Amino acid sequence: MWLYPGKAAWHFVNLSAKQSSQIRKLFGAEAAAWGSLPVTVRIGETEWKTSIFPDSKSTSYLFAIKAEVRKKEHIRAGDTITAIVQIR
């Protein structure tokens, strides 16, 4: 997980290049604004609905992790996490 360098302090996670390639092939035609796809994410015991977006600086998709989830799961920028991401 990494912290976006700006005032808002958004925390993001990038999916792997391999996962992103598979998602692009299977669901790319369904993408909405800015290439986003609706997903359900689970980290630990916490699950929520959000979207993944293509990262313009890499070949991967990324998603934001809101403060509520970070607090519940005791994670912070720099941590390596495991997330289950399901396209909706």
Backbone bond lengths (Angstrom), bond angles and torsions (degrees), N, CA, C in turn:
res aa  C-N    CA-C-N  psi(-1)  N-CA   C-N-CA  omega(-1)  CA-C   N-CA-C  phi
1 M - - - 1.443 - - 1.518 107.47 -
2 W 1.328 114.70 139.10 1.460 118.77 -178.85 1.520 110.47 -132.14
3 L 1.316 115.06 156.59 1.456 123.01 -177.12 1.517 109.93 -101.16
4 Y 1.321 116.65 125.01 1.461 121.34 176.54 1.530 108.91 -66.23
5 P 1.333 117.91 131.25 1.464 120.06 -177.13 1.530 112.24 -78.35
6 G 1.303 116.70 82.45 1.455 121.43 179.57 1.519 109.91 -162.72
7 K 1.318 116.77 178.81 1.464 121.57 -177.53 1.526 113.79 -64.15
8 A 1.315 117.12 -34.59 1.463 120.63 -172.67 1.524 113.89 -70.76
9 A 1.320 118.20 -19.70 1.471 122.80 178.71 1.525 112.85 59.68
10 W 1.335 117.03 41.98 1.459 121.32 176.44 1.518 110.07 -70.59
11 H 1.322 116.85 137.15 1.457 123.37 176.74 1.523 108.48 -107.14
12 F 1.331 116.31 131.92 1.467 121.42 -176.55 1.521 111.53 -127.54
13 V 1.339 113.93 158.34 1.459 123.07 172.30 1.518 107.08 -130.41
14 N 1.320 116.74 134.12 1.462 121.79 175.14 1.520 109.33 -97.24
15 L 1.328 115.97 137.64 1.456 120.53 170.91 1.524 107.58 -77.36
16 S 1.310 116.88 161.62 1.463 120.13 179.78 1.525 110.46 -67.44
17 A 1.321 116.31 159.21 1.469 121.31 177.98 1.527 110.30 -60.70
18 K 1.331 117.25 -39.10 1.459 121.48 -179.91 1.535 110.67 -65.38
19 Q 1.326 117.08 -47.35 1.463 120.45 178.39 1.531 110.25 -61.16
20 S 1.314 116.34 -43.70 1.461 121.40 -178.39 1.521 111.62 -63.03
21 S 1.319 116.61 -39.93 1.460 120.91 177.86 1.526 110.90 -62.53
22 Q 1.328 116.37 -43.70 1.461 120.75 179.31 1.528 110.92 -63.85
23 I 1.326 116.87 -42.84 1.463 121.27 179.07 1.522 109.71 -62.49
24 R 1.317 116.85 -44.99 1.466 121.74 -179.60 1.532 110.60 -58.79
25 K 1.341 116.61 -44.05 1.469 121.18 -179.93 1.526 111.75 -65.82
26 L 1.326 117.04 -43.09 1.460 121.17 -174.61 1.528 113.76 -82.45
27 F 1.339 117.78 -34.01 1.460 120.61 -170.88 1.525 114.40 -126.28
28 G 1.315 118.26 -0.14 1.464 121.73 -176.11 1.512 114.01 -54.47
29 A 1.309 117.72 -36.99 1.460 121.66 -179.41 1.529 112.25 -68.70
30 E 1.331 116.94 -17.97 1.464 121.82 -178.91 1.522 112.38 -93.73
31 A 1.310 118.24 -1.27 1.458 121.89 -175.19 1.519 111.93 -61.39
32 A 1.318 115.70 143.74 1.463 122.74 179.26 1.535 108.99 -98.94
33 A 1.302 116.04 -152.20 1.470 121.96 -178.73 1.528 111.08 -53.72
34 W 1.326 115.24 138.24 1.466 123.67 179.87 1.528 112.69 58.13
35 G 1.317 117.96 19.79 1.457 121.90 178.44 1.511 113.93 79.27
36 S 1.325 117.46 14.74 1.463 121.16 -175.34 1.526 112.28 -73.69
37 L 1.323 114.00 152.50 1.460 122.22 175.16 1.528 108.07 -132.63
38 P 1.342 118.14 135.28 1.462 120.38 178.49 1.529 110.43 -73.04
39 V 1.328 115.82 137.48 1.462 121.33 -178.96 1.529 110.78 -140.20
40 T 1.313 114.55 162.51 1.453 122.48 165.65 1.522 105.68 -112.74
41 V 1.325 116.56 131.95 1.463 121.51 -178.31 1.518 108.82 -119.09
42 R 1.332 116.09 139.99 1.469 121.70 173.22 1.515 108.13 -126.01
43 I 1.326 114.37 127.43 1.464 122.30 171.19 1.516 105.89 -126.31
44 G 1.316 115.81 117.64 1.468 119.31 -176.63 1.516 110.21 61.03
45 E 1.331 116.27 -123.65 1.465 121.94 -179.73 1.524 112.47 -96.02
46 T 1.315 117.41 2.07 1.463 121.48 -174.54 1.525 111.12 -104.53
47 E 1.328 115.70 128.85 1.459 121.41 179.61 1.526 108.38 -129.10
48 W 1.342 115.91 140.32 1.459 120.48 178.38 1.518 110.35 -153.46
49 K 1.340 114.81 163.07 1.456 121.61 177.65 1.526 108.64 -98.12
50 T 1.326 115.79 136.80 1.455 122.43 179.70 1.528 107.89 -156.81
51 S 1.310 116.44 -159.59 1.464 121.30 176.48 1.515 109.55 -135.71
52 I 1.326 115.82 152.92 1.456 120.96 170.24 1.522 107.18 -103.95
53 F 1.328 115.70 150.41 1.460 122.41 -178.89 1.514 109.17 -131.46
54 P 1.329 117.77 146.02 1.465 118.75 174.53 1.533 108.67 -69.40
55 D 1.310 116.49 133.47 1.467 122.86 178.57 1.523 108.02 -83.83
56 S 1.323 116.77 121.03 1.466 120.55 -176.61 1.531 112.61 -69.50
57 K 1.331 117.71 -14.32 1.468 120.58 -178.66 1.524 113.20 -99.61
58 S 1.321 116.51 -1.92 1.466 120.02 178.78 1.523 108.18 -146.84
59 T 1.292 117.10 -176.10 1.465 120.80 177.93 1.517 111.69 -98.26
60 S 1.317 117.27 16.36 1.458 120.14 -174.29 1.522 112.54 -112.18
61 Y 1.322 115.09 164.01 1.455 122.65 170.33 1.521 108.01 -88.29
62 L 1.320 115.81 157.55 1.463 120.47 175.65 1.516 109.89 -141.18
63 F 1.334 115.08 163.07 1.462 120.82 174.52 1.519 108.69 -143.81
64 A 1.327 114.98 155.18 1.463 121.48 179.06 1.526 109.73 -88.79
65 I 1.321 115.02 149.12 1.468 120.80 174.26 1.523 107.25 -116.01
66 K 1.315 115.73 114.82 1.455 120.11 -176.01 1.529 111.59 -72.75
67 A 1.329 115.55 159.46 1.462 122.70 -175.10 1.521 112.21 -56.16
68 E 1.320 117.24 -40.43 1.464 121.47 -179.44 1.531 111.21 -56.62
69 V 1.332 116.87 -43.74 1.468 121.65 179.77 1.523 109.92 -68.63
70 R 1.323 117.11 -44.85 1.471 120.39 179.97 1.521 111.26 -58.27
71 K 1.318 116.69 -41.22 1.471 121.05 179.45 1.522 111.32 -67.48
72 K 1.339 116.69 -48.10 1.472 120.68 -179.26 1.521 112.23 -59.86
73 E 1.340 116.56 -38.77 1.458 121.29 -174.42 1.535 113.25 -98.98
74 H 1.327 116.40 3.05 1.471 121.85 176.31 1.531 111.93 54.82
75 I 1.336 115.81 51.63 1.460 120.31 179.23 1.525 109.64 -122.45
76 R 1.318 115.82 153.28 1.464 120.40 179.37 1.527 109.79 -146.97
77 A 1.316 115.81 170.03 1.462 121.95 -179.44 1.524 109.79 -51.94
78 G 1.324 115.51 136.24 1.458 121.63 -178.71 1.518 113.47 97.29
79 D 1.328 117.47 -17.60 1.465 120.85 178.94 1.528 110.36 -74.00
80 T 1.325 114.91 145.87 1.463 121.47 170.44 1.517 106.01 -94.39
81 I 1.320 116.74 129.18 1.461 120.59 -176.28 1.523 110.58 -126.34
82 T 1.330 114.53 164.13 1.459 121.33 171.33 1.511 106.50 -113.83
83 A 1.332 115.92 127.90 1.458 121.35 179.97 1.521 109.08 -130.59
84 I 1.314 116.06 140.53 1.457 121.61 172.79 1.527 105.67 -99.15
85 V 1.326 115.80 121.84 1.460 121.71 -177.13 1.524 107.83 -118.82
86 Q 1.334 116.00 121.34 1.458 121.58 -178.86 1.531 108.26 -119.45
87 I 1.327 116.39 123.86 1.457 121.02 175.78 1.518 108.28 -68.93
88 R 1.345 117.09 134.41 1.478 120.62 179.54 1.515 110.81 -97.89
